């Protein structure tokens, strides 16, 4: 069992995109509310509408934080049949080892090692890997609370050699 090594929400590769996301969301919210109050509002004011706009903006701003928390608190498991990813929000993903079409080490933008299980995410990860990267290729099927994935990324594995040894022992 393992977890990702520590990483920062505003690390080198994610800082500019996350800050840009927050700045754009804040600016658009202020401009939209200013337009609403100056042009549309007139004599009628809708606190529900203003609350809705603020709730949407808060959701957009919170999305990177939620992704960071989910990945930061995730757990990686390798059994003799499956590789498993359990996120902080208790989403359960697994990939069946017998269906893997490859396993490789992959470096993130800070030079830390992760494992790419299956080739399904390979195209998406060519432009660089950081905590914002997709960690699971969409589910092949769902059984209960488990999503069976085609491909999976174990981001910043603390012991990549140990994980590779566990995969070899499982016959991958």
Secondary structure, DSSP 8 states (H G I E B T S, - for coil): -B-B----TT-TTTHHHHHHHHHHHHHHHHHHHHHIIIII-TT---HHHHHHHHHHHHHHHHHHHHHHHHHHT-EEEE-SSEEEEE-TT--EEEEEGGG-S-EEEEE-TTS-EEEEESSTTHHHHTT---TTS--B--EEEEETTEEEES-EEETTBTTHHHHHHHHHHTT-
